[in-house]
Amino acid sequence: MSEGLRERKKRQTRQRISDVAVGLFVERGFENVTIAEVAEAAEVSVNTVYNYFAAKEDLVLPPEEASPDRLAGIVRRRPPGQSAAAAVLAMLREEVRGRERSVGLTPGFGPVLEMMRAAPTLAARLEDLGHKMTEALAAELVAETGADESDPLPRVMAWHIGCLHALVYAEIGRRTAAGERPDAIAAAVLELLEVTEGVLGEQVLAYAVREE
């Protein structure tokens, strides 16, 4: 179904507000910019900003992009014959090869990353997001495998996959902060994924294979 005019205008307004806000945050620091200043620069009302973004942090980390369900969703959508860890590895490779926004490999991300790291509330949200992703993945693995709630194996597997995911983002962040170009970062991260897959072990890589 094609996007209607009203939906397109709403999407464009939301994107404009986000782009303006991030630009101001990078220029002046996240904590030094108010919602009223974002609204004025985007030429909308303060209420309009809050209609699209429930919290100031959402302007940088919108829930639909920074979702606690990210890992569980990747695993949930995997094809038959693929394990949980293999699904996450495949998605990460695809996103890195595509230089996608979801892994922070778009041009100009460096200053945005520096801004996020300098803001305690954003750094805390990112850390909490990582914990919630792992918890949601553990719950998904329990549901899929039929494991007992007291069985630690799904949580252990979710922890391994969550650590892999966090390692990739940490490597991208480190190299971005060092001024490396997206193409060079992507090549290094793809190599990192190869090495990581090699040391995960058969038990992790063969866990929760989706049945045909």
PyRosetta script that sets phi, psi and omega in degrees:
from pyrosetta import init, pose_from_sequence

init()
pose = pose_from_sequence("MSEGLRERKKRQTRQRISDVAVGLFVERGFENVTIAEVAEAAEVSVNTVYNYFAAKEDLVLPPEEASPDRLAGIVRRRPPGQSAAAAVLAMLREEVRGRERSVGLTPGFGPVLEMMRAAPTLAARLEDLGHKMTEALAAELVAETGADESDPLPRVMAWHIGCLHALVYAEIGRRTAAGERPDAIAAAVLELLEVTEGVLGEQVLAYAVREE")
pose.set_psi(1, 128.6)
pose.set_omega(1, -176.9)
pose.set_phi(2, -72.9)
pose.set_psi(2, 154.4)
pose.set_omega(2, -179.0)
pose.set_phi(3, -74.6)
pose.set_psi(3, 129.6)
pose.set_omega(3, 178.9)
pose.set_phi(4, -77.3)
pose.set_psi(4, 166.9)
pose.set_omega(4, -178.0)
pose.set_phi(5, -60.3)
pose.set_psi(5, -43.4)
pose.set_omega(5, -178.8)
pose.set_phi(6, -63.5)
pose.set_psi(6, -43.9)
pose.set_omega(6, 179.9)
pose.set_phi(7, -65.6)
pose.set_psi(7, -38.4)
pose.set_omega(7, 179.9)
pose.set_phi(8, -65.5)
pose.set_psi(8, -41.5)
pose.set_omega(8, 179.2)
pose.set_phi(9, -64.8)
pose.set_psi(9, -39.4)
pose.set_omega(9, 178.4)
pose.set_phi(10, -64.8)
pose.set_psi(10, -42.6)
pose.set_omega(10, 179.2)
pose.set_phi(11, -63.7)
pose.set_psi(11, -42.4)
pose.set_omega(11, -179.7)
pose.set_phi(12, -66.2)
pose.set_psi(12, -39.7)
pose.set_omega(12, 178.0)
pose.set_phi(13, -64.4)
pose.set_psi(13, -44.4)
pose.set_omega(13, 179.0)
pose.set_phi(14, -60.1)
pose.set_psi(14, -44.7)
pose.set_omega(14, -179.3)
pose.set_phi(15, -65.8)
pose.set_psi(15, -39.4)
pose.set_omega(15, 179.4)
pose.set_phi(16, -63.2)
pose.set_psi(16, -44.2)
pose.set_omega(16, 179.3)
pose.set_phi(17, -61.0)
pose.set_psi(17, -45.2)
pose.set_omega(17, -179.5)
pose.set_phi(18, -63.0)
pose.set_psi(18, -45.3)
pose.set_omega(18, -178.7)
pose.set_phi(19, -63.3)
pose.set_psi(19, -43.2)
pose.set_omega(19, 179.3)
pose.set_phi(20, -63.8)
pose.set_psi(20, -44.4)
pose.set_omega(20, -178.5)
pose.set_phi(21, -62.2)
pose.set_psi(21, -47.7)
pose.set_omega(21, -178.8)
pose.set_phi(22, -62.3)
pose.set_psi(22, -39.2)
pose.set_omega(22, 177.2)
pose.set_phi(23, -60.5)
pose.set_psi(23, -43.0)
pose.set_omega(23, 177.8)
pose.set_phi(24, -67.0)
pose.set_psi(24, -40.7)
pose.set_omega(24, -179.5)
pose.set_phi(25, -63.5)
pose.set_psi(25, -42.2)
pose.set_omega(25, 179.4)
pose.set_phi(26, -65.0)
pose.set_psi(26, -40.4)
pose.set_omega(26, -177.3)
pose.set_phi(27, -70.3)
pose.set_psi(27, -41.5)
pose.set_omega(27, -169.9)
pose.set_phi(28, -119.5)
pose.set_psi(28, -9.1)
pose.set_omega(28, -176.4)
pose.set_phi(29, 99.0)
pose.set_psi(29, 139.5)
pose.set_omega(29, -174.8)
pose.set_phi(30, -56.8)
pose.set_psi(30, -44.7)
pose.set_omega(30, -173.8)
pose.set_phi(31, -79.5)
pose.set_psi(31, -7.5)
pose.set_omega(31, -178.2)
pose.set_phi(32, -99.2)
pose.set_psi(32, 4.9)
pose.set_omega(32, -179.4)
pose.set_phi(33, -120.4)
pose.set_psi(33, 131.8)
pose.set_omega(33, 179.1)
pose.set_phi(34, -95.3)
pose.set_psi(34, 162.2)
pose.set_omega(34, 175.8)
pose.set_phi(35, -62.3)
pose.set_psi(35, -36.0)
pose.set_omega(35, 178.5)
pose.set_phi(36, -61.8)
pose.set_psi(36, -38.2)
pose.set_omega(36, 178.6)
pose.set_phi(37, -70.3)
pose.set_psi(37, -36.0)
pose.set_omega(37, 175.1)
pose.set_phi(38, -62.8)
pose.set_psi(38, -46.4)
pose.set_omega(38, -179.4)
pose.set_phi(39, -60.1)
pose.set_psi(39, -44.2)
pose.set_omega(39, -179.1)
pose.set_phi(40, -63.3)
pose.set_psi(40, -44.5)
pose.set_omega(40, -178.9)
pose.set_phi(41, -67.4)
pose.set_psi(41, -32.6)
pose.set_omega(41, 179.8)
pose.set_phi(42, -87.3)
pose.set_psi(42, -4.0)
pose.set_omega(42, 179.1)
pose.set_phi(43, 61.7)
pose.set_psi(43, 45.4)
pose.set_omega(43, 174.1)
pose.set_phi(44, -136.0)
pose.set_psi(44, 172.8)
pose.set_omega(44, 177.6)
pose.set_phi(45, -83.3)
pose.set_psi(45, 162.3)
pose.set_omega(45, 176.3)
pose.set_phi(46, -61.1)
pose.set_psi(46, -39.9)
pose.set_omega(46, 179.1)
pose.set_phi(47, -61.5)
pose.set_psi(47, -35.5)
pose.set_omega(47, 178.5)
pose.set_phi(48, -64.6)
pose.set_psi(48, -41.9)
pose.set_omega(48, 177.2)
pose.set_phi(49, -57.9)
pose.set_psi(49, -47.5)
pose.set_omega(49, -178.4)
pose.set_phi(50, -70.3)
pose.set_psi(50, -24.0)
pose.set_omega(50, 175.6)
pose.set_phi(51, -64.9)
pose.set_psi(51, -32.4)
pose.set_omega(51, -178.8)
pose.set_phi(52, -95.6)
pose.set_psi(52, -29.4)
pose.set_omega(52, -175.2)
pose.set_phi(53, -133.7)
pose.set_psi(53, 112.6)
pose.set_omega(53, -174.8)
pose.set_phi(54, -67.8)
pose.set_psi(54, -28.4)
pose.set_omega(54, -178.8)
pose.set_phi(55, -138.4)
pose.set_psi(55, 156.5)
pose.set_omega(55, -179.8)
pose.set_phi(56, -58.1)
pose.set_psi(56, -39.6)
pose.set_omega(56, -179.6)
pose.set_phi(57, -61.8)
pose.set_psi(57, -27.5)
pose.set_omega(57, 179.9)
pose.set_phi(58, -65.4)
pose.set_psi(58, -21.1)
pose.set_omega(58, 177.5)
pose.set_phi(59, -65.8)
pose.set_psi(59, -27.9)
pose.set_omega(59, 179.4)
pose.set_phi(60, -100.4)
pose.set_psi(60, -39.5)
pose.set_omega(60, -178.0)
pose.set_phi(61, -122.0)
pose.set_psi(61, 73.4)
pose.set_omega(61, -179.4)
pose.set_phi(62, -61.6)
pose.set_psi(62, 138.1)
pose.set_omega(62, -175.8)
pose.set_phi(63, -54.7)
pose.set_psi(63, -33.5)
pose.set_omega(63, -178.5)
pose.set_phi(64, -71.4)
pose.set_psi(64, -19.0)
pose.set_omega(64, 177.9)
pose.set_phi(65, -101.4)
pose.set_psi(65, -38.2)
pose.set_omega(65, 179.1)
pose.set_phi(66, -104.9)
pose.set_psi(66, 69.4)
pose.set_omega(66, -172.3)
pose.set_phi(67, -97.1)
pose.set_psi(67, 135.8)
pose.set_omega(67, 173.8)
pose.set_phi(68, -61.5)
pose.set_psi(68, -17.3)
pose.set_omega(68, -177.4)
pose.set_phi(69, -89.5)
pose.set_psi(69, 4.5)
pose.set_omega(69, -173.8)
pose.set_phi(70, -54.9)
pose.set_psi(70, -55.9)
pose.set_omega(70, -177.0)
pose.set_phi(71, -67.9)
pose.set_psi(71, -43.7)
pose.set_omega(71, 178.4)
pose.set_phi(72, -61.4)
pose.set_psi(72, -38.3)
pose.set_omega(72, 179.2)
pose.set_phi(73, -65.5)
pose.set_psi(73, -41.8)
pose.set_omega(73, 177.4)
pose.set_phi(74, -59.9)
pose.set_psi(74, -45.2)
pose.set_omega(74, -179.3)
pose.set_phi(75, -67.3)
pose.set_psi(75, -39.6)
pose.set_omega(75, -178.3)
pose.set_phi(76, -63.6)
pose.set_psi(76, -32.6)
pose.set_omega(76, -175.5)
pose.set_phi(77, -94.0)
pose.set_psi(77, 3.7)
pose.set_omega(77, -175.2)
pose.set_phi(78, -67.9)
pose.set_psi(78, 151.9)
pose.set_omega(78, -179.3)
pose.set_phi(79, -78.9)
pose.set_psi(79, 166.0)
pose.set_omega(79, 176.4)
pose.set_phi(80, -58.7)
pose.set_psi(80, 144.0)
pose.set_omega(80, 178.1)
pose.set_phi(81, 89.1)
pose.set_psi(81, -4.6)
pose.set_omega(81, -178.0)
pose.set_phi(82, -108.3)
pose.set_psi(82, 138.9)
pose.set_omega(82, 178.4)
pose.set_phi(83, -83.6)
pose.set_psi(83, 170.8)
pose.set_omega(83, 179.8)
pose.set_phi(84, -63.1)
pose.set_psi(84, -48.8)
pose.set_omega(84, -179.1)
pose.set_phi(85, -64.3)
pose.set_psi(85, -40.2)
pose.set_omega(85, 179.9)
pose.set_phi(86, -63.6)
pose.set_psi(86, -35.3)
pose.set_omega(86, 178.9)
pose.set_phi(87, -64.2)
pose.set_psi(87, -43.3)
pose.set_omega(87, 179.7)
pose.set_phi(88, -68.0)
pose.set_psi(88, -42.4)
pose.set_omega(88, 177.1)
pose.set_phi(89, -59.4)
pose.set_psi(89, -44.3)
pose.set_omega(89, -179.4)
pose.set_phi(90, -63.4)
pose.set_psi(90, -42.8)
pose.set_omega(90, 180.0)
pose.set_phi(91, -66.1)
pose.set_psi(91, -42.5)
pose.set_omega(91, 178.6)
pose.set_phi(92, -61.6)
pose.set_psi(92, -42.9)
pose.set_omega(92, 178.2)
pose.set_phi(93, -61.9)
pose.set_psi(93, -42.9)
pose.set_omega(93, -179.8)
pose.set_phi(94, -62.4)
pose.set_psi(94, -44.4)
pose.set_omega(94, -179.2)
pose.set_phi(95, -67.6)
pose.set_psi(95, -39.1)
pose.set_omega(95, 179.2)
pose.set_phi(96, -68.1)
pose.set_psi(96, -44.6)
pose.set_omega(96, 178.4)
pose.set_phi(97, -61.6)
pose.set_psi(97, -34.0)
pose.set_omega(97, -179.7)
pose.set_phi(98, -85.4)
pose.set_psi(98, 1.4)
pose.set_omega(98, -179.0)
pose.set_phi(99, 51.8)
pose.set_psi(99, 45.5)
pose.set_omega(99, -170.2)
pose.set_phi(100, -79.9)
pose.set_psi(100, 154.7)
pose.set_omega(100, 178.7)
pose.set_phi(101, -60.4)
pose.set_psi(101, -32.0)
pose.set_omega(101, -176.7)
pose.set_phi(102, -61.2)
pose.set_psi(102, -24.3)
pose.set_omega(102, 177.9)
pose.set_phi(103, -112.6)
pose.set_psi(103, 12.0)
pose.set_omega(103, 173.5)
pose.set_phi(104, 72.1)
pose.set_psi(104, 30.6)
pose.set_omega(104, -179.0)
pose.set_phi(105, -105.8)
pose.set_psi(105, 16.7)
pose.set_omega(105, 176.0)
pose.set_phi(106, -79.8)
pose.set_psi(106, 150.8)
pose.set_omega(106, 179.4)
pose.set_phi(107, -58.4)
pose.set_psi(107, 142.0)
pose.set_omega(107, 177.4)
pose.set_phi(108, 81.7)
pose.set_psi(108, 11.0)
pose.set_omega(108, -177.7)
pose.set_phi(109, -76.2)
pose.set_psi(109, -21.6)
pose.set_omega(109, -176.7)
pose.set_phi(110, -52.4)
pose.set_psi(110, -54.0)
pose.set_omega(110, 179.1)
pose.set_phi(111, -62.2)
pose.set_psi(111, -32.9)
pose.set_omega(111, 177.7)
pose.set_phi(112, -66.1)
pose.set_psi(112, -42.9)
pose.set_omega(112, 178.8)
pose.set_phi(113, -62.4)
pose.set_psi(113, -43.7)
pose.set_omega(113, 178.7)
pose.set_phi(114, -60.5)
pose.set_psi(114, -41.4)
pose.set_omega(114, 178.2)
pose.set_phi(115, -61.9)
pose.set_psi(115, -43.5)
pose.set_omega(115, -179.0)
pose.set_phi(116, -65.0)
pose.set_psi(116, -42.2)
pose.set_omega(116, -179.5)
pose.set_phi(117, -65.8)
pose.set_psi(117, -28.7)
pose.set_omega(117, -177.8)
pose.set_phi(118, -82.4)
pose.set_psi(118, -10.6)
pose.set_omega(118, -177.2)
pose.set_phi(119, -102.4)
pose.set_psi(119, 111.4)
pose.set_omega(119, -177.5)
pose.set_phi(120, -55.7)
pose.set_psi(120, -39.7)
pose.set_omega(120, -177.3)
pose.set_phi(121, -68.5)
pose.set_psi(121, -35.1)
pose.set_omega(121, 178.2)
pose.set_phi(122, -72.8)
pose.set_psi(122, -41.1)
pose.set_omega(122, 177.7)
pose.set_phi(123, -61.6)
pose.set_psi(123, -40.9)
pose.set_omega(123, 179.0)
pose.set_phi(124, -66.0)
pose.set_psi(124, -38.8)
pose.set_omega(124, 179.4)
pose.set_phi(125, -65.2)
pose.set_psi(125, -40.1)
pose.set_omega(125, 178.6)
pose.set_phi(126, -62.9)
pose.set_psi(126, -42.0)
pose.set_omega(126, 179.0)
pose.set_phi(127, -64.7)
pose.set_psi(127, -43.9)
pose.set_omega(127, 178.5)
pose.set_phi(128, -64.6)
pose.set_psi(128, -36.7)
pose.set_omega(128, 179.2)
pose.set_phi(129, -61.7)
pose.set_psi(129, -41.6)
pose.set_omega(129, 178.8)
pose.set_phi(130, -61.1)
pose.set_psi(130, -42.7)
pose.set_omega(130, 178.4)
pose.set_phi(131, -63.3)
pose.set_psi(131, -43.6)
pose.set_omega(131, -178.0)
pose.set_phi(132, -67.2)
pose.set_psi(132, -35.0)
pose.set_omega(132, 176.7)
pose.set_phi(133, -61.3)
pose.set_psi(133, -44.3)
pose.set_omega(133, -179.5)
pose.set_phi(134, -66.2)
pose.set_psi(134, -40.8)
pose.set_omega(134, 178.6)
pose.set_phi(135, -63.6)
pose.set_psi(135, -43.3)
pose.set_omega(135, 179.8)
pose.set_phi(136, -65.6)
pose.set_psi(136, -37.6)
pose.set_omega(136, 178.1)
pose.set_phi(137, -66.2)
pose.set_psi(137, -41.9)
pose.set_omega(137, 178.1)
pose.set_phi(138, -59.4)
pose.set_psi(138, -42.4)
pose.set_omega(138, 178.8)
pose.set_phi(139, -64.2)
pose.set_psi(139, -38.7)
pose.set_omega(139, 178.3)
pose.set_phi(140, -64.6)
pose.set_psi(140, -41.4)
pose.set_omega(140, -180.0)
pose.set_phi(141, -68.1)
pose.set_psi(141, -36.5)
pose.set_omega(141, 175.3)
pose.set_phi(142, -61.1)
pose.set_psi(142, -46.4)
pose.set_omega(142, -178.4)
pose.set_phi(143, -64.4)
pose.set_psi(143, -41.8)
pose.set_omega(143, -176.7)
pose.set_phi(144, -71.7)
pose.set_psi(144, -41.0)
pose.set_omega(144, -175.2)
pose.set_phi(145, -87.3)
pose.set_psi(145, -13.5)
pose.set_omega(145, -177.0)
pose.set_phi(146, 72.5)
pose.set_psi(146, 20.2)
pose.set_omega(146, -179.3)
pose.set_phi(147, -67.5)
pose.set_psi(147, 152.8)
pose.set_omega(147, 175.4)
pose.set_phi(148, -69.1)
pose.set_psi(148, 148.1)
pose.set_omega(148, -179.2)
pose.set_phi(149, -58.7)
pose.set_psi(149, -26.1)
pose.set_omega(149, -179.2)
pose.set_phi(150, -85.9)
pose.set_psi(150, -9.1)
pose.set_omega(150, -179.1)
pose.set_phi(151, -71.0)
pose.set_psi(151, 122.0)
pose.set_omega(151, -177.4)
pose.set_phi(152, -78.2)
pose.set_psi(152, -13.3)
pose.set_omega(152, -173.0)
pose.set_phi(153, -59.0)
pose.set_psi(153, -47.9)
pose.set_omega(153, 178.4)
pose.set_phi(154, -58.6)
pose.set_psi(154, -37.1)
pose.set_omega(154, 178.7)
pose.set_phi(155, -68.6)
pose.set_psi(155, -38.1)
pose.set_omega(155, 178.2)
pose.set_phi(156, -65.6)
pose.set_psi(156, -43.5)
pose.set_omega(156, 179.1)
pose.set_phi(157, -65.4)
pose.set_psi(157, -40.9)
pose.set_omega(157, 178.2)
pose.set_phi(158, -63.3)
pose.set_psi(158, -37.5)
pose.set_omega(158, 178.2)
pose.set_phi(159, -63.8)
pose.set_psi(159, -43.9)
pose.set_omega(159, 178.3)
pose.set_phi(160, -60.7)
pose.set_psi(160, -46.5)
pose.set_omega(160, -178.8)
pose.set_phi(161, -67.5)
pose.set_psi(161, -40.6)
pose.set_omega(161, 178.4)
pose.set_phi(162, -63.3)
pose.set_psi(162, -38.7)
pose.set_omega(162, 177.5)
pose.set_phi(163, -65.9)
pose.set_psi(163, -39.2)
pose.set_omega(163, 175.7)
pose.set_phi(164, -59.8)
pose.set_psi(164, -46.9)
pose.set_omega(164, 179.9)
pose.set_phi(165, -61.2)
pose.set_psi(165, -45.5)
pose.set_omega(165, -179.8)
pose.set_phi(166, -65.1)
pose.set_psi(166, -37.0)
pose.set_omega(166, 179.5)
pose.set_phi(167, -61.2)
pose.set_psi(167, -42.3)
pose.set_omega(167, 179.3)
pose.set_phi(168, -62.1)
pose.set_psi(168, -46.1)
pose.set_omega(168, -179.7)
pose.set_phi(169, -66.5)
pose.set_psi(169, -37.5)
pose.set_omega(169, 178.3)
pose.set_phi(170, -65.1)
pose.set_psi(170, -40.2)
pose.set_omega(170, 179.2)
pose.set_phi(171, -66.4)
pose.set_psi(171, -42.6)
pose.set_omega(171, 177.5)
pose.set_phi(172, -62.9)
pose.set_psi(172, -42.9)
pose.set_omega(172, 179.2)
pose.set_phi(173, -63.3)
pose.set_psi(173, -43.2)
pose.set_omega(173, -179.2)
pose.set_phi(174, -63.0)
pose.set_psi(174, -45.0)
pose.set_omega(174, -177.6)
pose.set_phi(175, -73.0)
pose.set_psi(175, -33.9)
pose.set_omega(175, 176.7)
pose.set_phi(176, -65.1)
pose.set_psi(176, -43.9)
pose.set_omega(176, 179.2)
pose.set_phi(177, -63.2)
pose.set_psi(177, -28.5)
pose.set_omega(177, 179.6)
pose.set_phi(178, -81.7)
pose.set_psi(178, -3.1)
pose.set_omega(178, 176.2)
pose.set_phi(179, 89.5)
pose.set_psi(179, 12.7)
pose.set_omega(179, 179.1)
pose.set_phi(180, -71.7)
pose.set_psi(180, 150.7)
pose.set_omega(180, -179.1)
pose.set_phi(181, -79.8)
pose.set_psi(181, 152.1)
pose.set_omega(181, -178.5)
pose.set_phi(182, -52.6)
pose.set_psi(182, -39.5)
pose.set_omega(182, -179.5)
pose.set_phi(183, -63.7)
pose.set_psi(183, -42.2)
pose.set_omega(183, 179.3)
pose.set_phi(184, -67.6)
pose.set_psi(184, -39.6)
pose.set_omega(184, 178.5)
pose.set_phi(185, -63.8)
pose.set_psi(185, -44.4)
pose.set_omega(185, -179.3)
pose.set_phi(186, -59.7)
pose.set_psi(186, -44.3)
pose.set_omega(186, 179.8)
pose.set_phi(187, -61.5)
pose.set_psi(187, -43.0)
pose.set_omega(187, -179.5)
pose.set_phi(188, -66.5)
pose.set_psi(188, -39.2)
pose.set_omega(188, -178.3)
pose.set_phi(189, -71.5)
pose.set_psi(189, -36.5)
pose.set_omega(189, 175.7)
pose.set_phi(190, -62.3)
pose.set_psi(190, -39.0)
pose.set_omega(190, 175.6)
pose.set_phi(191, -65.6)
pose.set_psi(191, -40.4)
pose.set_omega(191, 177.8)
pose.set_phi(192, -60.4)
pose.set_psi(192, -41.3)
pose.set_omega(192, 179.2)
pose.set_phi(193, -64.0)
pose.set_psi(193, -37.7)
pose.set_omega(193, 177.4)
pose.set_phi(194, -62.3)
pose.set_psi(194, -46.0)
pose.set_omega(194, -179.7)
pose.set_phi(195, -64.4)
pose.set_psi(195, -44.4)
pose.set_omega(195, -179.0)
pose.set_phi(196, -61.4)
pose.set_psi(196, -44.2)
pose.set_omega(196, 179.0)
pose.set_phi(197, -60.6)
pose.set_psi(197, -35.3)
pose.set_omega(197, -178.7)
pose.set_phi(198, -68.2)
pose.set_psi(198, -24.4)
pose.set_omega(198, -177.4)
pose.set_phi(199, -105.2)
pose.set_psi(199, -3.8)
pose.set_omega(199, -179.2)
pose.set_phi(200, -64.3)
pose.set_psi(200, -37.0)
pose.set_omega(200, 179.6)
pose.set_phi(201, 95.9)
pose.set_psi(201, 152.5)
pose.set_omega(201, -175.8)
pose.set_phi(202, -63.5)
pose.set_psi(202, -34.0)
pose.set_omega(202, -177.0)
pose.set_phi(203, -63.8)
pose.set_psi(203, -39.7)
pose.set_omega(203, 178.8)
pose.set_phi(204, -73.9)
pose.set_psi(204, -46.9)
pose.set_omega(204, -175.6)
pose.set_phi(205, -67.9)
pose.set_psi(205, -21.8)
pose.set_omega(205, -177.9)
pose.set_phi(206, -105.3)
pose.set_psi(206, 8.0)
pose.set_omega(206, -176.9)
pose.set_phi(207, -83.2)
pose.set_psi(207, 136.6)
pose.set_omega(207, 176.0)
pose.set_phi(208, 57.5)
pose.set_psi(208, 52.9)
pose.set_omega(208, 173.2)
pose.set_phi(209, -73.4)
pose.set_psi(209, 127.3)
pose.set_omega(209, -179.9)
pose.set_phi(210, -68.8)
pose.set_psi(210, 131.6)
pose.set_omega(210, -178.6)
pose.set_phi(211, -72.7)
pose.set_psi(211, 153.7)
pose.set_omega(211, 178.5)
pose.set_phi(212, -64.9)
pose.dump_pdb("model.pdb")
